[in-house]
Amino acid sequence: MDDRDVSRFRVQMKLLQRRLRRESLPAYGVSRTALQVITAVVRLPEGAQPRRIAEELRMTSSNVAAALRELEGAGYVRRRKDATDARRVAVLLTDSGRTMVADVRSERDTWLGRAITGLLDEDEQRILLAAGALMERLAAFERTPEGADGHPAAHEPVPPYEPAPPYEPVPAGDRGTARGAS
């Protein structure tokens, strides 16, 4: 793949990601930043600290703090002070926060399922699943330090890829919901 192909592929992925984000906005009275923060809270171990959330999202601490205030005000998260160090705070999802995240994911899955079944034939759907597996492998790639010759240094082999559960196309009569992994 040459540089132009790589650039085009990156733009294509970005377009789909933007569209998926648009499918859940405006959602539940919170900003896009707040949605990013709450999904990071879901991904991270329970009780993650705001600093860890900021690192995960590569956001400033002040942006994360503002989003957490917004989410807390909406009742989607709560903050709990650490029993041993009052300066430390753990961020916890509330039941309504879990429900909101599940609803947002369901909305995105519904849109994506409709787009897939509406635009792609069965062969294209299989190709898309294979491309998804390749994108997961790309996402797991870690840059290795360069050796003395300027080429990437040898690194440990990546563990075998475990494919995600297969996507089940939405039957034509049941396009109100999508089934598949989130």
C-alpha positions as CSV (number, residue, x, y, z in Angstrom):
1,M,0.0,0.0,0.0
2,D,1.5,3.4,-0.9
3,D,1.1,6.6,1.1
4,R,-1.9,7.8,-0.9
5,D,-3.7,4.5,-0.3
6,V,-3.0,4.7,3.4
7,S,-4.2,8.3,3.6
8,R,-7.4,7.5,1.7
9,F,-8.1,4.5,4.0
10,R,-7.6,6.7,7.1
11,V,-10.0,9.3,5.7
12,Q,-12.6,6.5,5.0
13,M,-12.4,5.2,8.5
14,K,-12.7,8.8,9.9
15,L,-15.9,9.4,7.8
16,L,-17.5,6.3,9.2
17,Q,-16.5,7.1,12.7
18,R,-17.9,10.7,12.3
19,R,-21.2,9.3,11.0
20,L,-21.5,6.8,13.9
21,R,-21.0,9.7,16.3
22,R,-23.6,11.8,14.5
23,E,-26.1,9.0,14.9
24,S,-26.2,9.5,18.7
25,L,-26.1,13.3,18.9
26,P,-27.6,15.2,20.4
27,A,-28.0,12.5,22.9
28,Y,-29.6,12.6,26.4
29,G,-28.8,16.3,27.0
30,V,-25.0,15.9,27.2
31,S,-22.2,17.1,24.9
32,R,-20.1,15.1,22.6
33,T,-17.2,15.4,25.0
34,A,-19.3,14.1,27.8
35,L,-20.3,11.1,25.7
36,Q,-16.6,10.4,25.0
37,V,-15.9,10.6,28.7
38,I,-18.7,8.3,29.8
39,T,-17.8,5.7,27.2
40,A,-14.2,5.8,28.5
41,V,-15.6,5.3,32.1
42,V,-17.4,2.2,30.7
43,R,-14.2,0.8,29.1
44,L,-11.9,1.4,32.0
45,P,-11.9,-0.6,35.3
46,E,-14.6,0.5,37.7
47,G,-13.7,3.5,39.8
48,A,-11.2,4.9,37.4
49,Q,-9.8,8.3,38.4
50,P,-10.3,11.4,36.2
51,R,-6.6,11.5,35.4
52,R,-6.8,8.0,34.0
53,I,-9.8,8.9,31.9
54,A,-8.0,12.0,30.6
55,E,-5.0,9.7,29.6
56,E,-7.3,7.2,27.9
57,L,-8.9,9.9,25.8
58,R,-5.8,12.1,25.4
59,M,-7.8,15.0,26.8
60,T,-6.9,17.7,29.2
61,S,-7.8,17.2,32.8
62,S,-9.9,20.4,32.7
63,N,-12.0,19.1,29.8
64,V,-12.6,15.8,31.6
65,A,-13.5,17.6,34.8
66,A,-16.0,19.7,33.0
67,A,-17.5,16.7,31.2
68,L,-17.7,14.8,34.6
69,R,-19.6,17.8,36.1
70,E,-22.0,17.6,33.2
71,L,-22.5,13.9,33.5
72,E,-22.8,14.1,37.3
73,G,-25.4,16.8,36.9
74,A,-27.4,14.6,34.5
75,G,-27.2,11.7,36.9
76,Y,-25.1,9.5,34.7
77,V,-22.0,9.2,36.9
78,R,-21.1,9.9,40.5
79,R,-17.8,10.6,42.1
80,R,-16.6,9.0,45.3
81,K,-13.6,10.2,47.4
82,D,-11.0,7.6,48.2
83,A,-11.2,6.4,51.8
84,T,-7.4,6.6,52.3
85,D,-6.6,9.7,50.2
86,A,-9.2,12.5,50.1
87,R,-7.4,14.1,47.1
88,R,-8.2,11.0,44.9
89,V,-11.7,10.5,43.4
90,A,-13.2,7.5,41.7
91,V,-15.7,7.9,38.9
92,L,-18.6,5.4,39.0
93,L,-21.4,4.9,36.5
94,T,-25.0,5.1,37.8
95,D,-27.7,2.8,36.6
96,S,-29.1,5.6,34.4
97,G,-25.5,6.1,33.0
98,R,-25.3,2.4,32.1
99,T,-28.7,2.6,30.4
100,M,-27.8,5.7,28.5
101,V,-24.5,4.2,27.2
102,A,-26.4,1.0,26.2
103,D,-29.0,3.1,24.4
104,V,-26.4,5.1,22.5
105,R,-24.7,2.0,21.4
106,S,-28.0,0.4,20.4
107,E,-28.8,3.5,18.3
108,R,-25.4,3.3,16.5
109,D,-25.8,-0.4,16.0
110,T,-29.3,0.0,14.5
111,W,-28.1,2.7,12.1
112,L,-25.0,0.6,11.1
113,G,-27.1,-2.6,10.7
114,R,-29.6,-0.8,8.5
115,A,-26.8,0.7,6.4
116,I,-25.0,-2.7,6.0
117,T,-28.2,-4.6,5.1
118,G,-29.5,-1.8,2.9
119,L,-26.3,-1.1,0.9
120,L,-24.2,-4.4,0.9
121,D,-24.9,-7.8,-0.5
122,E,-24.0,-11.0,1.3
123,D,-20.5,-11.1,-0.3
124,E,-19.8,-7.5,0.6
125,Q,-21.0,-8.1,4.2
126,R,-18.5,-11.0,4.5
127,I,-15.7,-8.8,3.1
128,L,-16.7,-6.1,5.6
129,L,-16.4,-8.6,8.5
130,A,-13.0,-9.6,7.3
131,A,-12.0,-6.0,7.0
132,G,-13.3,-5.4,10.6
133,A,-11.0,-8.2,11.9
134,L,-8.1,-6.6,10.1
135,M,-8.9,-3.2,11.6
136,E,-8.9,-4.8,15.1
137,R,-5.4,-6.2,14.4
138,L,-4.2,-2.8,13.2
139,A,-5.7,-1.1,16.3
140,A,-3.6,-3.5,18.4
141,F,-0.3,-2.7,16.6
142,E,2.4,-1.1,18.8
143,R,5.2,0.9,17.3
144,T,8.5,-0.7,18.0
145,P,11.8,1.2,18.5
146,E,14.0,1.6,15.6
147,G,17.2,-0.4,15.4
148,A,20.7,1.0,14.5
149,D,19.9,0.5,10.8
150,G,16.8,2.7,11.0
151,H,14.4,-0.1,10.5
152,P,11.9,-1.3,13.1
153,A,13.5,-3.5,15.7
154,A,12.4,-7.1,16.1
155,H,9.5,-7.5,18.5
156,E,7.6,-10.2,20.2
157,P,4.9,-11.8,18.0
158,V,1.4,-10.5,18.5
159,P,-0.9,-13.1,20.2
160,P,-3.2,-14.9,17.8
161,Y,-6.2,-12.8,16.8
162,E,-9.5,-13.9,18.3
163,P,-12.3,-12.8,16.0
164,A,-15.3,-10.9,17.3
165,P,-18.6,-12.7,17.3
166,P,-20.1,-12.7,13.8
167,Y,-22.5,-9.9,12.8
168,E,-26.0,-11.1,12.1
169,P,-27.6,-9.0,9.4
170,V,-31.0,-7.6,10.4
171,P,-33.8,-9.5,8.7
172,A,-35.8,-7.3,6.3
173,G,-38.9,-7.5,8.4
174,D,-37.1,-6.5,11.6
175,R,-35.0,-3.5,10.7
176,G,-36.0,-1.6,13.9
177,T,-33.1,-3.2,15.8
178,A,-29.7,-4.4,14.9
179,R,-27.9,-7.4,16.3
180,G,-24.2,-7.7,16.7
181,A,-21.3,-6.8,18.8
182,S,-20.9,-3.3,20.1
